[in-house]
């Protein structure tokens, strides 16, 4: 009986050591992987003129008129369907 108790305690001790190693490895990975690399983001110096400048927009009105003339034609009429609709018995396979 004393042998099984000591074996259980040894197993618990080894499991505790393994758990501590896994926790330490996880903490080290997070610390050096994510928190260790503190890089400054690359940014350009901002000037007030660059932030608040409104770009000038030129609209070619002549091109818009040409597009409007091309697309303003009425739709072609659609003729009526002349064939038979569907099958006589839709539940039988082809």
C-alpha positions, 0 to 999 in steps of 0.5 A, a space after each residue: 500500500 505504501 508503494 502505490 501512495 508514493 507512486 501517486 505522489 511521484 506522478 502528481 509531482 511530475 505532472 505539477 512540474 510539467 504543468 509549471 513548464 507549460 505555463 512558463 513556456 506559454 508566458 515566455 512565448 507571449 512575452 517575447 512573441 507579442 509584447 517584446 517587439 515594440 516597434 514604432 509605427 511608420 508614419 509620415 509627418 502630418 502638416 495642416 495643409 495636407 490634412 485639410 486640403 480639398 482635392 479639386 474635382 473636374 467633371 467632364 460634362 460633355 462625356 456624361 451627355 454622350 453617355 446619356 444619349 447612348 443609353 436613353 434609347 427605349 427597351 426593345 419589346 419582348 415577344 410573347 412565348 410561343 412554345 408549350 409550358 412545362 411537361 404534362 407530368 412533372 413528377 416523372 423523371 426524364 
